[in-house]
């Protein structure tokens, strides 16, 4: 496996300059970027529908990497990672676990956003000894309210984006208030900060597989989250249209001892809109 690290105790790279590396996962190349200290339990980030490496918010990645070892990656078939994207959350979770083990980690913290939050829950339920703590944002439980409606909502906003020459995330992730529009524009500009060695765009087939997985997850029988015994932080905006905010409250109720953070006048991308508040909260949770 190609797994070459800077040997200094702390990498001062920012996310926009972090090299893209590759690791062999059972014969399939998965790409990832790593930054922050080279010691301690790593934080593995799991991203949203349609996202590849360049869709992680650099303010959140850099903020966490100030004190934590942070790894972002493309799961099977996403961006420059090889293989065929699975159409079930359970297989995505198995692939993520295989990636983590291919890097040699026996214990990690997970940070799942949206689709990544579905995958993170599945990992915790099936491999509880692998995860020390986890953060869930903009996400919900299996069978959660409105999750099976993500496909039509996404397609409508993608069309709206095309007609208005805007990224669909402008509509999907943020409120339509002046505050939300400002946050949307700032977030989309941050995603352009990396100028070289950018990741490959997600393919239509991979996007379709993810949509199929999300719909099935939304129709799935609810899972018993009361068995989760690891510290959990749950966050969202109060007006999430993609994965309705009621799901965030539901997660916090059903996972024993979960901490809950809800941002006012914020949507699915509430943690991006409020990164200056969220990053210190996330670090305090992970380091506490």
Number of C-alpha atoms within 10 A of each C-alpha: 12 11 10 9 11 9 8 9 10 17 18 15 14 19 26 19 15 16 16 16 17 20 19 17 20 11 10 16 22 26 25 22 17 25 28 24 19 18 11 11 19 23 26 21 22 27 25 18 18 18 18 25 24 23 16 21 19 20 18 19 24 20 22 20 25 17 16 23 22 26 19 23 28 27 27 24 21 27 23 24 23 18 15 14 21 20 19 18 24 18 16 23 24 16 21 23 18 15 25 20 14 16 14 9 13 11 18 18 20 29 25 24 27 23 25 25 26 28 26 30 27 21 23 22 17 14 13 17 13 18 20 19 22 26 24 26 27 30 30 30 25 25 18 22 17 19 23 23 16 19 16 11 14 19 12 14 18 19 14 16 17 12 9 10 9 16 17 18 18 23 22 22 25 28 25 16 11 10 13 21 16 15 22 24 15 13 22 16 10 17 17 13 13 16 9 9 12 16 19 13 14 18 15 10 13 21 18 17 17 24 23 19 21 25 20 18 23 23 16 14 12 12 14 12 18 12 13 17 16 17 18 24 23 26 27 32 28 21 22 24 21 22 27 23 23 17 22 26 18 15 24 21 15 16 20 16 15 19 16 17 20 19 18 12 18 25 29 29 29 28 24 26 25 17 17 13 12 19 19 14 14 21 16 10 16 21 10 7
